[in-house]
Amino acid sequence: MRHHRAEDHRLHPHRRRPRVRRDPDAVEGRAADPWTGFDQVERAIFQWVTWYNEEGLHSALDYVPPAEYERGFWRSQEPAPQSA
């Protein structure tokens, strides 16, 4: 089995995985290790997407994470209560 590295796909090392404080690999400096299987790649992608949506600040969204921005959008679409 051949191990794939970010360099094999012309990815910059800083784009391999999100820098998430709760990620013990990032804290202990193990983030540079290559993935050894599909499950690890799938998990890394899921972690990145979760980080991006829930924690990543986006300049086009007034520096709030996309999920928070979307929740605010849907709240703004709720009809206002009507008095009788």
C-alpha positions in Angstrom: 0.0 0.0 0.0 1.4 3.4 -1.0 1.1 6.2 1.5 -0.2 9.5 0.0 1.2 12.7 1.1 -0.1 16.3 0.6 3.0 17.0 -1.5 2.0 14.2 -3.9 -1.1 16.3 -4.7 0.5 19.7 -4.7 -1.2 20.7 -1.5 0.6 23.1 0.7 1.5 21.7 4.2 -0.6 24.3 5.9 -3.7 23.2 4.0 -3.5 19.5 5.0 -5.6 19.8 8.1 -7.4 22.6 10.0 -5.7 24.1 12.9 -8.2 23.3 15.6 -7.1 23.8 19.1 -8.9 20.7 20.4 -7.0 18.6 17.9 -4.4 16.7 19.9 -2.3 15.9 16.8 -2.0 19.6 16.0 -1.0 20.4 19.6 1.6 17.7 19.8 3.0 18.4 16.3 1.9 15.2 14.7 -0.2 16.9 12.0 2.5 16.3 9.4 2.1 12.5 9.5 0.7 11.1 6.2 -2.7 9.5 6.1 -2.5 5.7 6.0 -5.9 4.9 4.6 -9.3 6.0 3.2 -10.8 6.2 6.7 -8.2 8.7 7.9 -8.7 10.8 4.8 -12.5 10.7 5.2 -12.2 11.7 8.9 -9.8 14.5 8.1 -12.2 15.9 5.5 -15.1 15.6 8.0 -13.1 17.4 10.7 -12.2 20.2 8.3 -15.7 20.7 7.0 -17.0 20.7 10.6 -14.3 23.2 11.6 -15.0 25.4 8.6 -18.8 25.5 9.2 -18.8 25.8 13.0 -15.7 27.7 13.9 -14.1 29.2 10.8 -14.6 33.0 10.6 -15.5 34.1 7.1 -14.8 37.7 6.0 -17.7 37.8 3.6 -20.1 36.8 6.5 -19.0 39.6 8.9 -16.4 37.3 10.5 -18.9 34.7 11.8 -18.8 31.0 11.0 -21.1 29.9 8.1 -23.4 27.8 10.4 -24.0 30.8 12.7 -24.6 33.1 9.8 -27.1 30.6 8.3 -29.0 30.3 11.7 -29.3 34.1 11.8 -30.6 34.1 8.2 -33.3 31.6 9.0 -34.3 33.4 12.2 -34.7 36.6 10.1 -37.1 34.7 7.8 -39.5 33.7 10.6 -42.7 35.7 10.4 -43.2 38.3 13.1 -45.9 37.5 15.7 -49.1 39.2 14.9 -51.2 40.8 17.7 -54.9 40.0 17.7 
